[in-house]
Amino acid sequence: MDRKMANRKLIRLSQLKSKLAAENLEEIDWVTFGVIVKKITPQSANNGRTFSIWRLNDLRDLNQCVSLFLFGDVHKEHWKTDKGTV
């Protein structure tokens, strides 16, 4: 993990909104971690393609969640991932 995190900045998921407002994250090599706390049953978009929505949290502030939308190959590969997975 130390090798993978070398020269990267850890931003907690619960801090992401404030960091986005305060810093230009496009210029920083950063990483975040989240736990799937809720999964919504796969939905169909207007174009007929299926997608998933996950709610992620860092377990530090349970009121601060991020919604992650999975489309295309990412949806096909990961839609069965279990709630509670990091």
C-alpha positions in Angstrom: 0.0 0.0 0.0 2.9 2.4 0.7 4.2 1.9 -2.8 0.7 2.5 -4.3 0.2 5.7 -2.2 3.7 7.2 -2.8 3.4 10.8 -4.0 -0.4 10.7 -3.7 -2.6 12.7 -1.4 -5.3 10.8 0.6 -8.6 12.7 0.7 -11.3 11.3 2.9 -14.6 10.8 1.2 -16.3 12.8 3.9 -13.9 15.7 3.0 -14.2 15.5 -0.7 -16.9 18.2 -1.1 -14.9 20.8 0.9 -11.6 19.8 -0.9 -13.3 20.3 -4.3 -14.4 23.8 -3.3 -11.0 24.8 -1.9 -8.4 23.1 -4.2 -7.9 22.3 -7.8 -7.9 18.5 -7.6 -7.2 18.2 -11.3 -3.6 19.2 -10.5 -3.1 16.8 -7.6 -2.6 13.0 -7.7 -5.1 12.0 -5.1 -7.0 8.9 -3.9 -10.0 8.2 -1.8 -11.5 5.1 -0.3 -15.2 4.3 0.3 -17.4 1.6 1.6 -20.6 0.7 -0.3 -23.3 1.5 2.2 -26.3 1.3 -0.1 -27.0 -0.1 -3.5 -30.0 0.8 -5.6 -31.5 -1.9 -7.9 -30.0 -1.5 -11.4 -32.0 1.0 -13.5 -32.6 1.5 -17.2 -31.6 4.9 -18.8 -33.7 6.5 -21.5 -31.4 5.0 -24.1 -32.2 1.5 -22.7 -28.7 0.9 -21.2 -28.6 -0.4 -17.6 -26.7 1.4 -14.8 -26.2 1.1 -11.1 -26.0 3.6 -8.3 -24.0 3.0 -5.2 -23.8 5.2 -2.1 -20.3 5.3 -0.6 -19.1 6.5 2.8 -15.8 6.5 4.6 -17.4 5.5 7.9 -16.1 8.6 9.6 -19.2 10.8 9.0 -22.2 8.7 8.2 -24.1 11.8 7.0 -21.6 12.5 4.2 -22.2 10.0 1.3 -21.2 10.1 -2.3 -23.3 8.6 -5.0 -21.4 6.7 -7.7 -23.1 5.9 -11.0 -21.8 2.9 -12.8 -22.4 2.7 -16.6 -21.3 0.4 -19.5 -18.5 -2.1 -18.9 -18.0 -0.9 -15.3 -21.7 -1.6 -14.5 -21.5 -5.0 -16.2 -18.3 -6.0 -14.3 -19.2 -4.7 -10.8 -23.0 -4.5 -10.4 -23.1 -7.7 -8.2 -20.5 -6.3 -5.8 -21.8 -6.7 -2.2 -22.8 -3.9 0.1 -20.0 -3.4 2.7 -17.2 -3.8 0.1 -14.4 -1.3 0.2 
